[in-house]
């Protein structure tokens, strides 16, 4: 009878494919993975406690640094939680602008996710193309808020400035580019035999397994579960737009890639409708100079770029929240890494991690 011994391989946190701040303990039998244990905490900054020591308005910029690729979506989620707690009504025009920014940021995030997956599998040209197209979104963000990294435009009660004619023109120009660059990705990646062999049928997950791990976002939808809070809750003005929820069938790395690719097209549809339907009016509600929400608690959730982004706030009637807890989709989705890696080869752990598409600033918080 053949006997084998297992051994432990530490992958990261210096490994480039763990993106610098994740350690994974791989238990191996030969080159087959028996267990993958993520070791977190390398980027922990205590943001929840920092929010509890700041006023609600002062705390908003800290959410930029959670998923630092999706600052607009983080600001949107936190602002909605505070507005619900303080019973603030956001002007209708501001809601349309917020949706445009959130969907642009979703495309921006998915471009990075697809680009880094391609790069991790050796297709560096795919990453360069994705980052090239992402620059057009950063031009829009730079126009509305003056930043290209930690975008800070959404405010409690609305947005910080008007959606200018130049911003609209840049957005229209970007929307015209979307079909062209999606077609290019299909030729460069989707139809690439080597790329397909690295991800098709690799790290599959069933809907039951994903739901048991409480996974959300593209990782859950890749298993065939059409769960999207933009449809379920129809928060903000999402209920007024027509869009589909892309889903996969096998929950493998291929489906996670395809779902992100298709979501870019759907986000572009939402932005197009929002531009066409955007009303005139104010962009900011009347927010008290010193914001003191009444005592109480709220859990507000939005569909972040990586899944359900939730903010639990407890108010004691003072200008600072008594308690803050953030449901970070990257943190929750990381639970699936072990299941996705078991039985796979060492090299497959790279594609599994990359297809989950976590941002470690959000994982560690």
C-alpha positions in Angstrom: 0.0 0.0 0.0 1.4 3.4 -1.0 1.9 5.8 1.9 2.2 9.5 1.6 3.0 12.3 4.0 1.5 15.8 4.1 3.5 18.9 4.5 2.8 22.6 5.2 3.6 25.3 2.7 3.3 29.0 3.6 2.1 31.0 0.6 2.5 34.7 1.3 2.2 37.2 2.7 5.2 38.2 0.4 4.0 36.1 -2.5 2.9 38.5 -5.4 -0.2 36.5 -6.2 -1.5 36.9 -2.6 -1.3 40.7 -3.4 1.0 41.4 -0.5 -1.0 41.0 2.6 -2.4 37.5 2.9 -0.8 34.4 4.2 -2.3 31.1 3.2 -1.2 27.9 5.0 -1.4 25.1 2.4 -1.5 21.5 3.6 -0.2 19.5 0.7 0.0 15.9 -0.3 2.5 16.0 -3.2 1.1 18.9 -5.3 -2.5 18.4 -4.2 -4.0 20.7 -1.7 -5.7 19.1 1.3 -6.4 22.3 3.2 -6.0 26.0 2.7 -6.1 28.2 5.8 -6.1 32.0 5.3 -4.2 33.9 7.9 -5.5 37.4 8.2 -4.6 40.6 10.0 -1.7 42.0 8.1 -3.7 45.1 7.2 -5.8 45.6 10.3 -6.3 49.3 11.1 -9.3 49.2 13.6 -11.6 51.2 11.4 -14.8 50.3 13.3 -13.3 51.7 16.5 -12.0 54.7 14.7 -15.6 55.4 13.4 -16.8 55.2 17.0 -14.4 58.0 18.1 -15.4 60.3 15.2 -18.6 62.2 14.4 -20.8 60.7 11.7 -19.6 63.2 9.1 -15.9 62.8 10.1 -16.2 59.0 9.9 -17.3 59.0 6.2 -13.8 59.3 4.7 -12.6 56.2 6.7 -14.9 54.1 4.6 -12.9 55.0 1.6 -10.1 52.9 3.0 -12.1 49.7 3.5 -12.3 48.3 -0.1 -10.0 51.0 -1.4 -10.9 50.1 -5.0 -14.6 50.8 -4.3 -14.7 53.9 -2.2 -17.9 55.3 -3.9 -19.8 52.1 -3.0 -18.5 52.3 0.6 -19.4 55.9 1.0 -22.9 55.1 -0.5 -23.5 52.3 2.1 -22.3 54.3 5.1 -24.2 57.4 4.1 -27.4 55.4 3.6 -27.1 53.9 7.1 -26.6 57.3 8.7 -29.5 58.8 6.7 -31.8 56.0 7.7 -30.7 56.5 11.4 -31.2 60.3 11.2 -34.3 60.0 9.0 -32.8 62.2 6.3 -34.5 62.4 2.8 -32.0 62.6 0.0 -32.9 64.7 -3.1 -33.9 62.7 -6.1 -31.2 64.1 -8.4 -28.5 63.2 -5.8 -29.8 59.6 -5.8 -29.4 59.3 -9.6 -25.8 60.7 -9.3 -25.0 58.3 -6.5 -26.2 55.3 -8.6 -24.1 56.5 -11.6 -21.0 56.7 -9.3 -21.7 53.4 -7.7 -22.0 51.6 -11.0 -18.9 53.3 -12.5 -17.1 52.1 -9.4 -18.5 48.6 -9.9 -17.1 48.5 -13.4 -13.8 49.9 -12.2 -13.6 47.2 -9.5 -14.5 44.4 -12.0 -11.8 45.6 -14.4 -9.2 45.3 -11.7 -10.6 41.9 -10.7 -10.4 40.6 -14.3 -7.1 42.2 -14.9 -5.4 40.8 -11.8 -6.8 37.3 -12.5 -5.3 37.5 -16.0 -2.0 38.7 -14.6 -1.9 36.0 -11.9 -2.3 33.4 -14.6 0.4 34.8 -16.8 -1.7 36.9 -19.2 -0.2 40.3 -18.3 -1.6 41.9 -21.5 -5.1 41.3 -20.1 -4.2 43.3 -17.0 -2.7 46.1 -19.1 -5.9 46.4 -21.2 -8.1 46.4 -18.1 -6.1 49.1 -16.4 -6.0 51.1 -19.6 -9.8 51.1 -19.8 -10.1 51.8 -16.1 -8.3 55.1 -16.6 -11.4 56.5 -18.3 -13.5 56.0 -15.2 -10.8 57.6 -13.1 -11.0 60.7 -15.3 -14.7 60.9 -14.4 -14.0 60.6 -10.7 -11.2 63.1 -11.0 -13.7 65.6 -12.5 -16.4 65.2 -9.9 -14.2 64.9 -6.7 -10.6 65.6 -7.7 -9.3 62.2 -6.7 -8.2 59.1 -8.7 -7.7 56.6 -5.8 -9.7 57.2 -2.6 -12.7 58.8 -4.3 -14.7 60.9 -1.8 -17.8 62.4 -3.5 -20.9 60.9 -1.8 -21.9 62.7 1.4 -24.4 62.2 4.1 -27.5 63.8 2.6 -26.4 63.7 -1.0 -23.2 64.4 -3.0 -20.5 67.1 -2.6 -20.8 68.8 -5.9 -22.8 69.0 -9.1 -22.5 66.4 -11.8 -21.0 68.8 -14.4 -21.5 68.9 -18.2 -17.9 67.7 -18.5 -18.5 64.8 -16.2 -21.5 63.8 -18.3 -19.5 64.1 -21.5 -16.8 61.9 -20.0 -19.4 59.3 -18.9 -21.0 59.3 -22.3 -17.7 58.8 -23.9 -16.8 55.9 -21.6 -20.2 54.2 -22.2 -19.4 54.3 -26.0 -16.2 52.4 -25.3 -17.7 49.6 -23.2 -18.9 47.4 -26.1 -15.5 47.7 -27.8 -13.4 46.8 -24.8 -15.7 43.9 -23.8 -15.3 42.5 -27.4 -11.5 42.9 -27.0 -11.5 40.9 -23.7 -13.5 38.2 -25.4 -10.8 37.8 -28.0 -7.9 38.2 -25.6 -9.1 36.2 -22.6 -12.5 34.5 -23.0 -11.4 32.7 -26.2 -7.8 32.1 -25.0 -7.3 28.3 -24.8 -4.6 28.6 -22.1 -6.6 31.0 -20.0 -9.7 28.7 -20.3 -7.7 25.6 -19.3 -6.6 27.3 -16.1 -10.1 28.2 -14.9 -12.8 26.1 -16.5 -13.9 23.4 -14.1 -11.4 24.6 -11.5 -12.6 25.2 -7.9 -16.3 24.6 -8.4 -18.8 25.4 -5.8 -22.5 24.5 -5.4 -25.2 27.0 -4.5 -25.7 25.1 -1.2 -22.0 25.4 -0.3 -21.9 29.1 -1.2 -25.0 29.9 0.8 -23.8 27.8 3.8 -20.7 30.0 3.8 -22.8 33.2 3.5 -21.1 34.2 0.4 -22.6 37.0 -1.7 -22.0 39.1 -4.8 -20.4 37.6 -8.0 -19.1 34.6 -6.0 -22.6 33.5 -5.1 -24.2 34.5 -8.4 -21.5 32.3 -10.2 -23.2 29.3 -8.6 -26.5 30.1 -10.2 -28.2 32.0 -7.3 -29.6 35.3 -8.7 -29.3 37.3 -5.5 -28.7 41.0 -5.9 -29.7 43.6 -3.4 -30.3 46.1 -6.1 -33.2 44.0 -7.2 -34.2 42.5 -3.8 -34.3 45.7 -1.8 -34.5 48.2 -4.8 -32.8 50.7 -2.6 -32.1 54.3 -3.7 -33.6 54.5 -7.3 -32.5 51.1 -8.5 -36.1 50.0 -8.8 -36.6 52.4 -11.7 -34.0 50.8 -13.9 -34.2 47.7 -16.1 -31.2 45.4 -15.8 -30.4 41.7 -15.6 -28.6 39.6 -12.9 -25.9 37.5 -14.6 -25.5 34.1 -13.1 -23.2 31.1 -13.7 -23.9 27.3 -13.7 -21.0 25.5 -12.1 -19.6 28.1 -9.6 -16.1 27.5 -10.9 -13.4 30.1 -11.6 -14.7 30.4 -15.1 -18.2 31.4 -14.0 -16.8 33.9 -11.5 -14.9 35.5 -14.3 -17.8 35.5 -16.7 -20.2 36.9 -14.2 -17.9 39.9 -13.6 -17.6 40.4 -17.3 -21.4 40.4 -17.8 -22.0 42.7 -14.8 -19.9 45.3 -16.5 -22.4 45.4 -19.4 -25.3 45.5 -17.0 -23.8 48.4 -15.0 -23.3 50.3 -18.2 -27.1 49.8 -18.9 -27.9 51.2 -15.5 -25.7 54.2 -16.0 -27.2 54.9 -19.5 -30.7 54.9 -18.0 -29.7 57.0 -15.1 -28.2 59.6 -17.4 -31.4 59.7 -19.5 -33.8 59.9 -16.6 -31.8 62.2 -14.3 -34.1 64.9 -12.9 -33.1 68.5 -12.1 -33.1 69.8 -8.5 -31.0 69.9 -5.4 -28.0 67.6 -4.8 -27.9 67.9 -1.0 -30.4 67.5 1.8 -30.6 69.9 4.7 -28.3 68.3 7.1 -27.9 69.8 10.7 -24.5 71.4 11.2 -24.1 69.0 14.2 -25.7 65.7 13.2 -27.2 63.9 16.2 -29.4 61.0 15.1 -32.0 59.9 17.7 -31.1 57.0 19.9 -31.6 53.7 18.1 -30.0 51.2 15.8 -30.0 50.4 12.1 -28.6 47.8 9.8 -28.4 49.1 6.3 -27.2 47.0 3.3 -26.2 47.7 -0.2 -24.9 45.6 -3.1 -21.2 46.4 -3.0 -18.8 45.4 -5.8 -18.0 42.1 -4.0 -21.4 41.4 -2.3 -23.5 42.5 0.5 -21.9 45.5 2.2 -23.7 46.2 5.5 -23.3 48.9 8.2 -24.7 48.3 11.7 -24.9 51.6 13.6 -26.0 52.2 17.2 -26.8 55.8 18.2 -27.0 57.1 21.7 -28.2 60.5 20.6 -24.7 62.1 20.5 -22.7 63.3 17.4 -20.7 60.1 17.5 -22.0 56.5 16.9 -22.0 54.4 20.0 -21.3 51.2 18.1 -20.2 50.4 14.5 -19.9 47.0 12.8 -19.3 46.5 9.1 -20.3 43.4 7.2 -17.4 43.3 4.7 -18.1 41.0 1.7 -14.4 40.3 1.1 -14.0 39.0 4.6 -17.0 36.7 4.4 -16.2 35.5 0.9 -12.7 34.5 2.0 -14.4 31.6 3.9 -14.8 29.8 0.5 -11.0 29.7 -0.2 -10.5 26.4 1.7 -13.4 24.6 0.0 -12.3 25.9 -3.4 -8.7 24.8 -3.0 -9.2 21.2 -1.7 -8.2 18.6 -4.2 -6.7 21.3 -6.5 -3.0 21.7 -7.5 -0.8 24.4 -5.9 -1.1 26.6 -9.0 -4.9 26.4 -8.8 -4.8 28.2 -5.4 -3.6 31.3 -7.2 -6.6 31.3 -9.5 -9.0 30.5 -6.7 -7.9 33.4 -4.6 -7.8 35.7 -7.5 -11.3 34.7 -8.7 -12.7 35.4 -5.2 -11.4 38.9 -5.8 -10.9 40.0 -2.2 -9.5 43.4 -1.1 -7.4 42.8 2.0 -8.1 46.3 3.4 -11.8 45.3 3.6 -11.0 41.8 4.9 -8.9 43.1 7.8 -10.8 46.4 8.4 
